[in-house]
Amino acid sequence: MTNDLSGKTAVVTGASRGLGAEIAHTFAHAGSRVILLARSSDQLQSLAAELPNDPAMIVTDLSQPDSWQNAAEQVNNLGHDIDILVNNAGTGAHTTMADMQAADFDQVMMVNVRNLVLLTHALTPKLVATRGSVVNISSVASQSGLVGHVAYSTSKGAVEAFTRNAAIDLGRYGVRVNAVAPRLIDDGMWKHAFDTGTDREATMSRMGNLIPLEGRWGSAADIAEAVSWLASERAGYITGQVLRVDGGMK
């Protein structure tokens, strides 16, 4: 059963590639107009050309301190109601606790937490007006940790705490706030590692042995379908939840 998002308008951050692009495709083909946010104009233009329902583009770099405000102003200037916000933009810093620099930690927290929270805050009036839905992209790393990713895991723990608290604050207005926590996604953040020399087949085989569901890694489409469901009216009584999409891997 397809999640019907006809007539909805969704803002998707980090939309130019990977999970964000797949989420944008899924939403658009479920009937939603999609407002695409990312820092790459060329990639956004290519994606927008593929999508139905009159998509819009906003070029902004959410690693910059004031980018949340710039993004919110541009969204407001479009004049659309906002029914859905997907906070997908994220970054990581592959450093151990011993080697981590303050700048590494600050950068991860800027993108993954600070600007996510402040953009959601800025768009809250529009979401309240439509009794809308927010879906944050977290990670199973927030619950189980990940070697060499202390800043990333910490940031995703904060995303999940924000999800639960925002759901309480906004629930009185009919706004739902949930999160999706992926684990091993072939075309998600692992794509950069594979593109820069990590042996894809060996890594997928070795780590796939830890996944109960057929030993297979997830795909961006698996995540996009979960996000679409949480954003849709089919999940209308679900809020403050973190949905693990991990193939049963612990």
C-alpha positions as CSV (number, residue, x, y, z in Angstrom):
1,M,0.0,0.0,0.0
2,T,1.4,3.4,-1.1
3,N,1.6,6.2,1.5
4,D,-0.6,8.9,0.1
5,L,1.0,12.3,0.3
6,S,-1.2,14.0,-2.3
7,G,-1.5,17.7,-1.8
8,K,1.2,17.8,0.8
9,T,4.3,20.0,0.7
10,A,7.5,18.5,2.3
11,V,10.8,20.1,3.1
12,V,13.7,17.7,2.8
13,T,17.2,18.8,4.0
14,G,20.3,17.2,2.6
15,A,18.3,16.3,-0.5
16,S,20.9,16.4,-3.2
17,R,22.1,12.7,-2.8
18,G,21.9,9.5,-0.9
19,L,19.1,9.1,1.6
20,G,17.8,12.7,1.0
21,A,17.5,12.2,-2.8
22,E,15.7,8.9,-2.3
23,I,13.3,10.4,0.3
24,A,12.6,13.3,-2.2
25,H,11.8,10.8,-4.9
26,T,9.6,8.7,-2.7
27,F,7.6,11.7,-1.4
28,A,7.2,13.2,-4.9
29,H,5.9,10.0,-6.4
30,A,3.5,9.7,-3.4
31,G,2.0,13.0,-4.5
32,S,3.9,15.5,-2.5
33,R,5.4,18.8,-3.7
34,V,9.0,18.7,-2.4
35,I,11.2,21.6,-1.3
36,L,14.8,20.4,-1.7
37,L,17.5,21.9,0.6
38,A,21.2,21.2,0.0
39,R,24.4,23.0,-0.7
40,S,25.0,21.7,-4.2
41,S,23.1,23.7,-6.8
42,D,24.0,21.4,-9.7
43,Q,22.9,18.3,-7.8
44,L,19.7,19.9,-6.7
45,Q,18.9,21.0,-10.3
46,S,19.5,17.5,-11.6
47,L,17.2,16.0,-8.9
48,A,14.5,18.6,-9.4
49,A,14.4,17.8,-13.1
50,E,13.4,14.2,-12.3
51,L,10.6,15.0,-9.9
52,P,6.9,15.7,-10.5
53,N,4.7,18.2,-8.6
54,D,6.6,21.4,-9.2
55,P,9.6,20.9,-6.8
56,A,11.4,23.9,-5.4
57,M,15.1,24.2,-4.6
58,I,16.9,26.1,-1.8
59,V,20.7,26.2,-1.9
60,T,22.1,26.4,1.6
61,D,25.0,25.0,3.6
62,L,23.7,23.7,6.9
63,S,27.3,23.5,8.2
64,Q,27.2,27.3,8.6
65,P,25.9,28.9,11.8
66,D,23.2,31.1,10.3
67,S,22.1,28.7,7.5
68,W,19.0,27.5,9.4
69,Q,17.7,31.1,9.4
70,N,18.5,31.6,5.7
71,A,16.8,28.3,4.9
72,A,13.7,29.1,6.9
73,E,13.4,32.6,5.3
74,Q,13.6,31.1,1.8
75,V,11.0,28.4,2.6
76,N,8.7,31.2,3.9
77,N,9.3,33.3,0.8
78,L,8.0,30.5,-1.4
79,G,4.6,31.0,0.2
80,H,3.6,27.3,0.5
81,D,2.0,25.6,3.4
82,I,4.4,23.1,5.0
83,D,3.0,19.8,5.9
84,I,6.2,17.7,6.4
85,L,9.7,18.5,7.5
86,V,12.4,15.8,7.0
87,N,15.6,16.7,8.8
88,N,18.0,14.5,6.9
89,A,21.1,16.6,6.5
90,G,24.0,15.2,8.5
91,T,27.7,14.8,8.7
92,G,30.2,12.7,10.6
93,A,33.8,12.9,11.8
94,H,35.8,9.6,11.8
95,T,38.1,10.2,14.7
96,T,38.6,8.2,17.9
97,M,38.1,9.8,21.3
98,A,41.8,10.3,21.7
99,D,42.3,12.0,18.4
100,M,39.1,14.1,18.2
101,Q,39.6,17.8,17.9
102,A,37.1,20.4,19.2
103,A,36.5,21.7,15.7
104,D,35.5,18.1,14.6
105,F,33.0,17.9,17.4
106,D,31.6,21.4,16.8
107,Q,31.1,20.8,13.1
108,V,29.1,17.6,13.6
109,M,27.0,19.1,16.3
110,M,26.4,22.2,14.1
111,V,24.9,20.2,11.3
112,N,23.3,17.3,13.1
113,V,21.9,19.0,16.1
114,R,22.0,22.8,16.3
115,N,20.8,23.7,12.8
116,L,18.3,20.8,12.8
117,V,16.7,22.1,16.0
118,L,16.7,25.7,15.0
119,L,15.3,25.0,11.5
120,T,12.5,23.0,13.1
121,H,11.9,25.8,15.5
122,A,11.7,28.4,12.6
123,L,9.3,26.3,10.6
124,T,7.1,25.4,13.6
125,P,4.4,28.1,12.9
126,K,3.9,26.5,9.4
127,L,3.8,23.0,10.8
128,V,1.3,24.0,13.5
129,A,-0.9,25.6,10.8
130,T,-1.2,22.4,8.9
131,R,-1.0,20.0,11.9
132,G,2.1,18.7,10.2
133,S,4.7,16.1,10.8
134,V,8.5,16.1,11.4
135,V,10.7,13.1,10.7
136,N,14.3,13.3,11.9
137,I,17.0,11.0,10.6
138,S,18.9,9.5,13.5
139,S,21.1,6.4,13.6
140,V,21.4,3.2,15.5
141,A,24.8,4.5,16.4
142,S,23.0,6.7,19.0
143,Q,22.1,3.5,20.9
144,S,24.9,1.1,20.3
145,G,27.8,3.4,19.5
146,L,30.2,3.1,16.6
147,V,34.0,2.8,16.7
148,G,35.7,6.1,15.8
149,H,32.4,8.0,15.7
150,V,32.0,9.4,19.2
151,A,30.9,12.9,17.9
152,Y,28.5,11.3,15.4
153,S,27.0,9.0,17.9
154,T,26.6,11.7,20.5
155,S,24.9,14.0,17.9
156,K,22.4,11.3,17.0
157,G,21.6,10.7,20.7
158,A,20.8,14.4,20.9
159,V,18.5,14.1,17.8
160,E,16.6,11.3,19.5
161,A,16.2,13.4,22.8
162,F,15.0,16.3,20.7
163,T,12.5,14.1,18.9
164,R,10.9,13.0,22.1
165,N,10.8,16.5,23.7
166,A,9.6,18.2,20.5
167,A,6.8,15.6,20.3
168,I,5.7,16.6,23.8
169,D,5.8,20.3,23.1
170,L,4.1,20.2,19.7
171,G,1.7,17.4,20.3
172,R,-0.9,19.8,21.7
173,Y,-1.0,21.5,18.3
174,G,-1.5,18.2,16.4
175,V,2.1,18.2,15.2
176,R,3.8,14.8,15.3
177,V,7.6,14.3,15.6
178,N,9.4,11.0,15.0
179,A,12.8,9.7,14.0
180,V,14.1,6.9,11.8
181,A,17.3,5.2,12.9
182,P,19.1,3.3,10.1
183,R,22.0,0.9,10.6
184,L,23.9,-0.4,7.6
185,I,22.7,1.3,4.5
186,D,24.5,0.6,1.2
187,D,23.8,3.9,-0.4
188,G,23.7,6.0,2.7
189,M,26.8,7.4,4.6
190,W,28.7,4.2,3.7
191,K,28.8,5.2,0.1
192,H,31.5,7.8,0.8
193,A,33.7,5.1,2.3
194,F,33.1,2.8,-0.6
195,D,33.8,5.6,-3.1
196,T,37.1,6.4,-1.4
197,G,38.6,3.0,-1.3
198,T,36.9,0.8,1.3
199,D,36.4,-2.7,-0.2
200,R,32.6,-2.7,-0.8
201,E,32.1,-6.5,-1.3
202,A,34.3,-7.6,1.5
203,T,32.8,-5.1,4.0
204,M,29.3,-5.9,3.0
205,S,29.9,-9.7,3.3
206,R,31.7,-9.4,6.7
207,M,29.2,-7.1,8.3
208,G,26.2,-8.7,6.6
209,N,26.9,-11.8,8.8
210,L,25.6,-9.7,11.7
211,I,22.3,-8.9,10.1
212,P,19.5,-11.4,10.9
213,L,17.3,-10.5,8.0
214,E,18.9,-12.5,5.1
215,G,22.3,-11.0,6.0
216,R,21.5,-8.1,3.6
217,W,22.4,-4.4,4.0
218,G,19.5,-1.9,3.8
219,S,19.0,0.5,1.0
220,A,18.0,4.2,0.8
221,A,14.6,3.0,-0.5
222,D,14.1,1.1,2.8
223,I,14.7,4.2,4.8
224,A,12.6,6.4,2.5
225,E,9.6,4.1,2.8
226,A,9.8,4.2,6.6
227,V,10.1,8.0,6.5
228,S,7.1,8.3,4.1
229,W,5.0,6.1,6.4
230,L,5.8,8.1,9.5
231,A,5.0,11.3,7.7
232,S,1.7,10.0,6.3
233,E,-1.7,9.9,7.9
234,R,-1.4,6.2,8.2
235,A,0.9,6.9,11.2
236,G,-1.4,9.5,12.6
237,Y,-1.3,8.4,16.2
238,I,2.4,7.8,16.4
239,T,4.7,10.5,17.8
240,G,7.8,10.8,19.9
241,Q,9.1,7.4,18.5
242,V,12.4,6.3,17.1
243,L,11.9,3.6,14.4
244,R,14.9,1.4,13.9
245,V,15.4,0.2,10.3
246,D,18.2,-2.2,10.8
247,G,17.3,-5.7,9.6
248,G,17.3,-6.8,13.2
249,M,21.0,-6.0,13.7
250,K,21.8,-5.2,17.3
